[in-house]
C-alpha cells in the first residue's frame, strides 16, 4: 500500500485514538497538522468525492469554529463556499482525515479501519 496521510489535530482525542490504532496495527502513516496546514481547495475537490460523503459531513460540528458560523449562512452555502471555509480553517474539518490512494476516510471507526487496512 502506498503512503497514508493523516490530517490530525494534537488536541483531538479522536485523532489520538486513530493514530494509536495505526501504531498498534503497524500501519505507517504521515501525519500533517490540520490546523497549521489545512487541506487546500484542490485537495478538498479531490478528496470529497473519494470519501463518498455529502460535503456537509466534512464539518466538525462539535467545534467552536463551526458553532461560530451563522446557521443560515451554512445552510445556504454552495459547495464552493464550503470548500473555501474548510481550506481556511482546519478546525472546521471533521477529523482525522485519512487519505489513501483509493479512498478518504473521515473520523475514527476501528471496524472500518480494520476492513480497509
N, CA, C and O atoms as a GROMACS GRO file, in nm:
protein
  468
    1UNK      N    1   0.085  -0.118   0.000
    1UNK     CA    2   0.000   0.000   0.000
    1UNK      C    3   0.089   0.124   0.000
    1UNK      O    4   0.191   0.129   0.069
    2UNK      N    5   0.049   0.222  -0.078
    2UNK     CA    6   0.124   0.347  -0.080
    2UNK      C    7   0.103   0.422   0.050
    2UNK      O    8   0.022   0.384   0.134
    3UNK      N    9   0.176   0.529   0.064
    3UNK     CA   10   0.175   0.607   0.186
    3UNK      C   11   0.036   0.660   0.221
    3UNK      O   12  -0.043   0.696   0.134
    4UNK      N   13   0.010   0.664   0.351
    4UNK     CA   14  -0.116   0.712   0.403
    4UNK      C   15  -0.092   0.845   0.474
    4UNK      O   16   0.000   0.857   0.554
    5UNK      N   17  -0.174   0.943   0.442
    5UNK     CA   18  -0.165   1.075   0.503
    5UNK      C   19  -0.279   1.090   0.602
    5UNK      O   20  -0.394   1.063   0.570
    6UNK      N   21  -0.245   1.132   0.724
    6UNK     CA   22  -0.347   1.156   0.826
    6UNK      C   23  -0.340   1.302   0.866
    6UNK      O   24  -0.240   1.349   0.920
    7UNK      N   25  -0.449   1.374   0.841
    7UNK     CA   26  -0.460   1.512   0.886
    7UNK      C   27  -0.520   1.507   1.025
    7UNK      O   28  -0.631   1.457   1.045
    8UNK      N   29  -0.446   1.559   1.121
    8UNK     CA   30  -0.478   1.539   1.261
    8UNK      C   31  -0.457   1.669   1.338
    8UNK      O   32  -0.385   1.758   1.295
    9UNK      N   33  -0.522   1.676   1.454
    9UNK     CA   34  -0.507   1.789   1.545
    9UNK      C   35  -0.459   1.732   1.679
    9UNK      O   36  -0.522   1.642   1.734
   10UNK      N   37  -0.349   1.784   1.730
   10UNK     CA   38  -0.287   1.727   1.851
   10UNK      C   39  -0.382   1.727   1.971
   10UNK      O   40  -0.370   1.639   2.057
   11UNK      N   41  -0.473   1.821   1.980
   11UNK     CA   42  -0.564   1.828   2.093
   11UNK      C   43  -0.691   1.747   2.076
   11UNK      O   44  -0.780   1.753   2.161
   12UNK      N   45  -0.702   1.671   1.969
   12UNK     CA   46  -0.824   1.596   1.936
   12UNK      C   47  -0.812   1.453   1.986
   12UNK      O   48  -0.724   1.378   1.943
   13UNK      N   49  -0.902   1.414   2.078
   13UNK     CA   50  -0.896   1.278   2.132
   13UNK      C   51  -0.925   1.172   2.026
   13UNK      O   52  -0.870   1.063   2.031
   14UNK      N   53  -1.012   1.204   1.932
   14UNK     CA   54  -1.042   1.110   1.824
   14UNK      C   55  -0.919   1.088   1.736
   14UNK      O   56  -0.892   0.975   1.694
   15UNK      N   57  -0.847   1.194   1.709
   15UNK     CA   58  -0.724   1.182   1.631
   15UNK      C   59  -0.621   1.096   1.704
   15UNK      O   60  -0.553   1.013   1.643
   16UNK      N   61  -0.610   1.116   1.834
   16UNK     CA   62  -0.516   1.036   1.914
   16UNK      C   63  -0.552   0.888   1.907
   16UNK      O   64  -0.463   0.803   1.895
   17UNK      N   65  -0.680   0.857   1.914
   17UNK     CA   66  -0.725   0.717   1.906
   17UNK      C   67  -0.690   0.658   1.769
   17UNK      O   68  -0.643   0.545   1.759
   18UNK      N   69  -0.713   0.736   1.664
   18UNK     CA   70  -0.683   0.688   1.529
   18UNK      C   71  -0.532   0.663   1.512
   18UNK      O   72  -0.492   0.559   1.459
   19UNK      N   73  -0.451   0.757   1.557
   19UNK     CA   74  -0.306   0.741   1.544
   19UNK      C   75  -0.256   0.622   1.625
   19UNK      O   76  -0.166   0.551   1.582
   20UNK      N   77  -0.315   0.601   1.742
   20UNK     CA   78  -0.278   0.484   1.823
   20UNK      C   79  -0.318   0.356   1.750
   20UNK      O   80  -0.243   0.258   1.752
   21UNK      N   81  -0.434   0.356   1.685
   21UNK     CA   82  -0.479   0.238   1.610
   21UNK      C   83  -0.377   0.206   1.500
   21UNK      O   84  -0.338   0.090   1.484
   22UNK      N   85  -0.335   0.308   1.425
   22UNK     CA   86  -0.237   0.285   1.319
   22UNK      C   87  -0.107   0.231   1.378
   22UNK      O   88  -0.047   0.140   1.321
   23UNK      N   89  -0.063   0.288   1.490
   23UNK     CA   90   0.060   0.241   1.553
   23UNK      C   91   0.047   0.096   1.599
   23UNK      O   92   0.135   0.014   1.573
   24UNK      N   93  -0.063   0.066   1.666
   24UNK     CA   94  -0.085  -0.070   1.717
   24UNK      C   95  -0.093  -0.174   1.605
   24UNK      O   96  -0.055  -0.289   1.624
   25UNK      N   97  -0.142  -0.132   1.489
   25UNK     CA   98  -0.158  -0.224   1.375
   25UNK      C   99  -0.042  -0.213   1.276
   25UNK      O  100  -0.046  -0.268   1.166
   26UNK      N  101   0.061  -0.139   1.318
   26UNK     CA  102   0.183  -0.124   1.238
   26UNK      C  103   0.155  -0.076   1.095
   26UNK      O  104   0.212  -0.124   0.998
   27UNK      N  105   0.064   0.021   1.087
   27UNK     CA  106   0.032   0.084   0.959
   27UNK      C  107   0.108   0.217   0.955
   27UNK      O  108   0.077   0.308   1.032
   28UNK      N  109   0.208   0.229   0.867
   28UNK     CA  110   0.285   0.353   0.863
   28UNK      C  111   0.202   0.467   0.803
   28UNK      O  112   0.135   0.451   0.701
   29UNK      N  113   0.208   0.582   0.869
   29UNK     CA  114   0.134   0.699   0.822
   29UNK      C  115   0.223   0.822   0.831
   29UNK      O  116   0.319   0.827   0.908
   30UNK      N  117   0.189   0.920   0.751
   30UNK     CA  118   0.248   1.053   0.762
   30UNK      C  119   0.141   1.142   0.822
   30UNK      O  120   0.028   1.147   0.774
   31UNK      N  121   0.178   1.213   0.929
   31UNK     CA  122   0.082   1.299   0.998
   31UNK      C  123   0.105   1.444   0.958
   31UNK      O  124   0.218   1.493   0.956
   32UNK      N  125  -0.004   1.511   0.927
   32UNK     CA  126   0.000   1.654   0.893
   32UNK      C  127  -0.092   1.728   0.991
   32UNK      O  128  -0.207   1.689   1.010
   33UNK      N  129  -0.041   1.833   1.050
   33UNK     CA  130  -0.120   1.912   1.146
   33UNK      C  131  -0.226   1.991   1.070
   33UNK      O  132  -0.194   2.084   0.996
   34UNK      N  133  -0.352   1.953   1.089
   34UNK     CA  134  -0.462   2.010   1.012
   34UNK      C  135  -0.485   2.159   1.042
   34UNK      O  136  -0.533   2.232   0.956
   35UNK      N  137  -0.450   2.203   1.163
   35UNK     CA  138  -0.469   2.344   1.197
   35UNK      C  139  -0.360   2.428   1.130
   35UNK      O  140  -0.388   2.536   1.079
   36UNK      N  141  -0.236   2.379   1.132
   36UNK     CA  142  -0.125   2.451   1.071
   36UNK      C  143  -0.128   2.445   0.919
   36UNK      O  144  -0.089   2.540   0.851
   37UNK      N  145  -0.176   2.333   0.865
   37UNK     CA  146  -0.179   2.313   0.720
   37UNK      C  147  -0.312   2.247   0.680
   37UNK      O  148  -0.316   2.128   0.652
   38UNK      N  149  -0.419   2.328   0.678
   38UNK     CA  150  -0.550   2.271   0.641
   38UNK      C  151  -0.548   2.219   0.497
   38UNK      O  152  -0.460   2.255   0.418
   39UNK      N  153  -0.644   2.134   0.464
   39UNK     CA  154  -0.649   2.087   0.326
   39UNK      C  155  -0.670   2.204   0.230
   39UNK      O  156  -0.745   2.297   0.260
   40UNK      N  157  -0.605   2.198   0.118
   40UNK     CA  158  -0.622   2.304   0.017
   40UNK      C  159  -0.753   2.284  -0.058
   40UNK      O  160  -0.816   2.178  -0.050
   41UNK      N  161  -0.794   2.386  -0.130
   41UNK     CA  162  -0.916   2.374  -0.212
   41UNK      C  163  -0.900   2.261  -0.313
   41UNK      O  164  -0.993   2.184  -0.337
   42UNK      N  165  -0.780   2.251  -0.371
   42UNK     CA  166  -0.754   2.145  -0.470
   42UNK      C  167  -0.764   2.007  -0.404
   42UNK      O  168  -0.825   1.916  -0.460
   43UNK      N  169  -0.705   1.992  -0.287
   43UNK     CA  170  -0.712   1.863  -0.217
   43UNK      C  171  -0.857   1.828  -0.184
   43UNK      O  172  -0.900   1.715  -0.206
   44UNK      N  173  -0.931   1.925  -0.131
   44UNK     CA  174  -1.071   1.900  -0.096
   44UNK      C  175  -1.153   1.861  -0.218
   44UNK      O  176  -1.238   1.772  -0.211
   45UNK      N  177  -1.129   1.927  -0.330
   45UNK     CA  178  -1.203   1.894  -0.453
   45UNK      C  179  -1.177   1.749  -0.495
   45UNK      O  180  -1.264   1.685  -0.554
   46UNK      N  181  -1.059   1.698  -0.466
   46UNK     CA  182  -1.024   1.559  -0.497
   46UNK      C  183  -1.074   1.464  -0.387
   46UNK      O  184  -1.126   1.356  -0.417
   47UNK      N  185  -1.057   1.502  -0.263
   47UNK     CA  186  -1.086   1.413  -0.151
   47UNK      C  187  -1.235   1.396  -0.122
   47UNK      O  188  -1.278   1.286  -0.086
   48UNK      N  189  -1.313   1.501  -0.137
   48UNK     CA  190  -1.456   1.491  -0.102
   48UNK      C  191  -1.526   1.381  -0.181
   48UNK      O  192  -1.597   1.300  -0.121
   49UNK      N  193  -1.509   1.373  -0.313
   49UNK     CA  194  -1.571   1.262  -0.386
   49UNK      C  195  -1.518   1.124  -0.343
   49UNK      O  196  -1.593   1.027  -0.338
   50UNK      N  197  -1.387   1.117  -0.312
   50UNK     CA  198  -1.328   0.989  -0.269
   50UNK      C  199  -1.384   0.943  -0.135
   50UNK      O  200  -1.387   0.823  -0.107
   51UNK      N  201  -1.429   1.036  -0.053
   51UNK     CA  202  -1.484   1.000   0.078
   51UNK      C  203  -1.625   0.943   0.064
   51UNK      O  204  -1.671   0.867   0.149
   52UNK      N  205  -1.694   0.981  -0.044
   52UNK     CA  206  -1.828   0.929  -0.067
   52UNK      C  207  -1.932   0.981   0.031
   52UNK      O  208  -2.035   0.918   0.053
   53UNK      N  209  -1.906   1.096   0.091
   53UNK     CA  210  -1.998   1.157   0.186
   53UNK      C  211  -2.042   1.294   0.136
   53UNK      O  212  -1.967   1.360   0.064
   54UNK      N  213  -2.162   1.338   0.174
   54UNK     CA  214  -2.203   1.474   0.137
   54UNK      C  215  -2.103   1.576   0.196
   54UNK      O  216  -2.044   1.553   0.301
   55UNK      N  217  -2.087   1.685   0.127
   55UNK     CA  218  -1.986   1.785   0.167
   55UNK      C  219  -2.009   1.837   0.309
   55UNK      O  220  -1.913   1.867   0.379
   56UNK      N  221  -2.134   1.847   0.351
   56UNK     CA  222  -2.161   1.898   0.486
   56UNK      C  223  -2.116   1.802   0.596
   56UNK      O  224  -2.102   1.842   0.711
   57UNK      N  225  -2.092   1.676   0.561
   57UNK     CA  226  -2.038   1.580   0.658
   57UNK      C  227  -1.892   1.609   0.690
   57UNK      O  228  -1.835   1.551   0.783
   58UNK      N  229  -1.830   1.697   0.613
   58UNK     CA  230  -1.691   1.734   0.635
   58UNK      C  231  -1.676   1.835   0.748
   58UNK      O  232  -1.564   1.861   0.793
   59UNK      N  233  -1.786   1.892   0.795
   59UNK     CA  234  -1.779   1.987   0.905
   59UNK      C  235  -1.759   1.916   1.039
   59UNK      O  236  -1.820   1.814   1.066
   60UNK      N  237  -1.672   1.973   1.121
   60UNK     CA  238  -1.658   1.932   1.260
   60UNK      C  239  -1.764   2.009   1.338
   60UNK      O  240  -1.738   2.118   1.390
   61UNK      N  241  -1.883   1.953   1.345
   61UNK     CA  242  -1.998   2.025   1.400
   61UNK      C  243  -1.989   2.046   1.551
   61UNK      O  244  -2.068   2.123   1.607
   62UNK      N  245  -1.897   1.979   1.618
   62UNK     CA  246  -1.885   1.998   1.762
   62UNK      C  247  -1.780   2.103   1.798
   62UNK      O  248  -1.761   2.134   1.915
   63UNK      N  249  -1.713   2.157   1.699
   63UNK     CA  250  -1.605   2.252   1.725
   63UNK      C  251  -1.652   2.396   1.736
   63UNK      O  252  -1.760   2.432   1.688
   64UNK      N  253  -1.570   2.477   1.800
   64UNK     CA  254  -1.602   2.619   1.818
   64UNK      C  255  -1.608   2.694   1.685
   64UNK      O  256  -1.692   2.782   1.669
   65UNK      N  257  -1.522   2.659   1.592
   65UNK     CA  258  -1.523   2.728   1.462
   65UNK      C  259  -1.657   2.710   1.393
   65UNK      O  260  -1.711   2.804   1.336
   66UNK      N  261  -1.711   2.589   1.398
   66UNK     CA  262  -1.840   2.562   1.334
   66UNK      C  263  -1.952   2.635   1.407
   66UNK      O  264  -2.039   2.696   1.345
   67UNK      N  265  -1.948   2.630   1.539
   67UNK     CA  266  -2.054   2.694   1.617
   67UNK      C  267  -2.054   2.845   1.600
   67UNK      O  268  -2.156   2.910   1.622
   68UNK      N  269  -1.940   2.901   1.561
   68UNK     CA  270  -1.931   3.046   1.540
   68UNK      C  271  -1.994   3.089   1.408
   68UNK      O  272  -2.023   3.208   1.388
   69UNK      N  273  -2.017   2.994   1.318
   69UNK     CA  274  -2.078   3.027   1.189
   69UNK      C  275  -2.228   3.051   1.205
   69UNK      O  276  -2.293   2.990   1.290
   70UNK      N  277  -2.279   3.139   1.124
   70UNK     CA  278  -2.423   3.162   1.121
   70UNK      C  279  -2.490   3.043   1.053
   70UNK      O  280  -2.455   3.008   0.940
   71UNK      N  281  -2.586   2.981   1.121
   71UNK     CA  282  -2.650   2.859   1.070
   71UNK      C  283  -2.721   2.883   0.937
   71UNK      O  284  -2.721   2.795   0.851
   72UNK      N  285  -2.780   2.999   0.920
   72UNK     CA  286  -2.846   3.029   0.792
   72UNK      C  287  -2.746   3.038   0.679
   72UNK      O  288  -2.772   2.993   0.567
   73UNK      N  289  -2.633   3.097   0.707
   73UNK     CA  290  -2.527   3.108   0.606
   73UNK      C  291  -2.478   2.970   0.566
   73UNK      O  292  -2.458   2.942   0.448
   74UNK      N  293  -2.458   2.884   0.665
   74UNK     CA  294  -2.412   2.747   0.638
   74UNK      C  295  -2.516   2.671   0.556
   74UNK      O  296  -2.483   2.602   0.460
   75UNK      N  297  -2.642   2.684   0.594
   75UNK     CA  298  -2.749   2.612   0.526
   75UNK      C  299  -2.761   2.652   0.379
   75UNK      O  300  -2.798   2.571   0.295
   76UNK      N  301  -2.731   2.778   0.350
   76UNK     CA  302  -2.746   2.828   0.212
   76UNK      C  303  -2.615   2.832   0.134
   76UNK      O  304  -2.612   2.879   0.020
   77UNK      N  305  -2.506   2.784   0.195
   77UNK     CA  306  -2.375   2.792   0.131
   77UNK      C  307  -2.365   2.694   0.014
   77UNK      O  308  -2.419   2.584   0.018
   78UNK      N  309  -2.294   2.737  -0.087
   78UNK     CA  310  -2.266   2.649  -0.201
   78UNK      C  311  -2.150   2.557  -0.166
   78UNK      O  312  -2.079   2.581  -0.068
   79UNK      N  313  -2.132   2.453  -0.244
   79UNK     CA  314  -2.018   2.362  -0.222
   79UNK      C  315  -1.886   2.440  -0.231
   79UNK      O  316  -1.794   2.414  -0.153
   80UNK      N  317  -1.877   2.532  -0.324
   80UNK     CA  318  -1.754   2.611  -0.340
   80UNK      C  319  -1.727   2.695  -0.215
   80UNK      O  320  -1.612   2.708  -0.173
   81UNK      N  321  -1.831   2.752  -0.157
   81UNK     CA  322  -1.813   2.830  -0.034
   81UNK      C  323  -1.767   2.741   0.080
   81UNK      O  324  -1.678   2.778   0.157
   82UNK      N  325  -1.827   2.624   0.092
   82UNK     CA  326  -1.789   2.531   0.198
   82UNK      C  327  -1.644   2.488   0.182
   82UNK      O  328  -1.569   2.485   0.279
   83UNK      N  329  -1.605   2.456   0.061
   83UNK     CA  330  -1.465   2.418   0.035
   83UNK      C  331  -1.372   2.532   0.074
   83UNK      O  332  -1.265   2.509   0.131
   84UNK      N  333  -1.410   2.654   0.043
   84UNK     CA  334  -1.328   2.770   0.077
   84UNK      C  335  -1.313   2.781   0.229
   84UNK      O  336  -1.203   2.802   0.279
   85UNK      N  337  -1.423   2.766   0.304
   85UNK     CA  338  -1.417   2.773   0.450
   85UNK      C  339  -1.328   2.663   0.506
   85UNK      O  340  -1.243   2.688   0.591
   86UNK      N  341  -1.349   2.539   0.458
   86UNK     CA  342  -1.272   2.425   0.509
   86UNK      C  343  -1.123   2.443   0.482
   86UNK      O  344  -1.040   2.402   0.563
   87UNK      N  345  -1.090   2.504   0.368
   87UNK     CA  346  -0.949   2.521   0.332
   87UNK      C  347  -0.880   2.630   0.414
   87UNK      O  348  -0.757   2.636   0.420
   88UNK      N  349  -0.959   2.716   0.476
   88UNK     CA  350  -0.902   2.826   0.554
   88UNK      C  351  -0.892   2.797   0.703
   88UNK      O  352  -0.814   2.861   0.773
   89UNK      N  353  -0.972   2.701   0.753
   89UNK     CA  354  -0.976   2.675   0.896
   89UNK      C  355  -0.981   2.524   0.921
   89UNK      O  356  -1.086   2.462   0.910
   90UNK      N  357  -0.865   2.468   0.954
   90UNK     CA  358  -0.857   2.324   0.979
   90UNK      C  359  -0.946   2.276   1.092
   90UNK      O  360  -0.984   2.159   1.096
   91UNK      N  361  -0.981   2.366   1.184
   91UNK     CA  362  -1.068   2.326   1.295
   91UNK      C  363  -1.213   2.308   1.251
   91UNK      O  364  -1.294   2.252   1.324
   92UNK      N  365  -1.246   2.355   1.131
   92UNK     CA  366  -1.380   2.334   1.077
   92UNK      C  367  -1.397   2.194   1.020
   92UNK      O  368  -1.510   2.147   1.002
   93UNK      N  369  -1.285   2.127   0.994
   93UNK     CA  370  -1.287   1.998   0.926
   93UNK      C  371  -1.301   1.883   1.026
   93UNK      O  372  -1.233   1.879   1.128
   94UNK      N  373  -1.392   1.791   0.995
   94UNK     CA  374  -1.406   1.669   1.077
   94UNK      C  375  -1.273   1.594   1.073
   94UNK      O  376  -1.210   1.583   0.968
   95UNK      N  377  -1.232   1.542   1.188
   95UNK     CA  378  -1.102   1.478   1.196
   95UNK      C  379  -1.111   1.340   1.261
   95UNK      O  380  -1.209   1.306   1.328
   96UNK      N  381  -1.006   1.264   1.237
   96UNK     CA  382  -0.898   1.285   1.142
   96UNK      C  383  -0.946   1.262   0.999
   96UNK      O  384  -1.050   1.200   0.975
   97UNK      N  385  -0.869   1.314   0.906
   97UNK     CA  386  -0.890   1.286   0.764
   97UNK      C  387  -0.778   1.190   0.724
   97UNK      O  388  -0.660   1.224   0.736
   98UNK      N  389  -0.816   1.072   0.677
   98UNK     CA  390  -0.718   0.971   0.638
   98UNK      C  391  -0.724   0.958   0.486
   98UNK      O  392  -0.825   0.917   0.430
   99UNK      N  393  -0.613   0.993   0.422
   99UNK     CA  394  -0.606   0.994   0.276
   99UNK      C  395  -0.520   0.878   0.229
   99UNK      O  396  -0.403   0.867   0.265
  100UNK      N  397  -0.581   0.792   0.148
  100UNK     CA  398  -0.510   0.679   0.088
  100UNK      C  399  -0.517   0.695  -0.063
  100UNK      O  400  -0.589   0.782  -0.112
  101UNK      N  401  -0.444   0.614  -0.138
  101UNK     CA  402  -0.450   0.628  -0.283
  101UNK      C  403  -0.591   0.608  -0.342
  101UNK      O  404  -0.623   0.665  -0.446
  102UNK      N  405  -0.674   0.528  -0.275
  102UNK     CA  406  -0.805   0.497  -0.334
  102UNK      C  407  -0.924   0.554  -0.260
  102UNK      O  408  -1.033   0.564  -0.316
  103UNK      N  409  -0.907   0.592  -0.134
  103UNK     CA  410  -1.021   0.638  -0.055
  103UNK      C  411  -0.977   0.743   0.046
  103UNK      O  412  -0.859   0.757   0.077
  104UNK      N  413  -1.076   0.816   0.095
  104UNK     CA  414  -1.055   0.912   0.202
  104UNK      C  415  -1.155   0.879   0.312
  104UNK      O  416  -1.275   0.867   0.287
  105UNK      N  417  -1.104   0.864   0.434
  105UNK     CA  418  -1.188   0.830   0.549
  105UNK      C  419  -1.193   0.949   0.644
  105UNK      O  420  -1.092   1.013   0.670
  106UNK      N  421  -1.312   0.978   0.695
  106UNK     CA  422  -1.329   1.085   0.792
  106UNK      C  423  -1.361   1.025   0.928
  106UNK      O  424  -1.437   0.928   0.938
  107UNK      N  425  -1.302   1.082   1.033
  107UNK     CA  426  -1.329   1.034   1.167
  107UNK      C  427  -1.256   0.904   1.195
  107UNK      O  428  -1.175   0.857   1.116
  108UNK      N  429  -1.286   0.847   1.311
  108UNK     CA  430  -1.222   0.722   1.351
  108UNK      C  431  -1.329   0.617   1.377
  108UNK      O  432  -1.413   0.632   1.465
  109UNK      N  433  -1.322   0.512   1.299
  109UNK     CA  434  -1.412   0.396   1.315
  109UNK      C  435  -1.324   0.272   1.307
  109UNK      O  436  -1.285   0.231   1.198
  110UNK      N  437  -1.292   0.212   1.423
  110UNK     CA  438  -1.199   0.099   1.424
  110UNK      C  439  -1.242  -0.015   1.332
  110UNK      O  440  -1.158  -0.078   1.268
  111UNK      N  441  -1.372  -0.043   1.324
  111UNK     CA  442  -1.420  -0.152   1.238
  111UNK      C  443  -1.394  -0.119   1.091
  111UNK      O  444  -1.354  -0.206   1.014
  112UNK      N  445  -1.416   0.005   1.054
  112UNK     CA  446  -1.391   0.048   0.916
  112UNK      C  447  -1.241   0.046   0.886
  112UNK      O  448  -1.200   0.002   0.778
  113UNK      N  449  -1.161   0.092   0.979
  113UNK     CA  450  -1.016   0.088   0.961
  113UNK      C  451  -0.970  -0.056   0.942
  113UNK      O  452  -0.889  -0.084   0.854
  114UNK      N  453  -1.022  -0.146   1.024
  114UNK     CA  454  -0.981  -0.287   1.016
  114UNK      C  455  -1.017  -0.347   0.880
  114UNK      O  456  -0.942  -0.428   0.826
  115UNK      N  457  -1.130  -0.308   0.825
  115UNK     CA  458  -1.171  -0.359   0.692
  115UNK      C  459  -1.079  -0.302   0.584
  115UNK      O  460  -1.040  -0.372   0.490
  116UNK      N  461  -1.045  -0.176   0.598
  116UNK     CA  462  -0.968  -0.110   0.492
  116UNK      C  463  -0.820  -0.142   0.499
  116UNK      O  464  -0.756  -0.164   0.396
  117UNK      N  465  -0.764  -0.145   0.620
  117UNK     CA  466  -0.620  -0.164   0.637
  117UNK      C  467  -0.589  -0.305   0.681
  117UNK      O  468  -0.472  -0.339   0.700
   0.00000   0.00000   0.00000
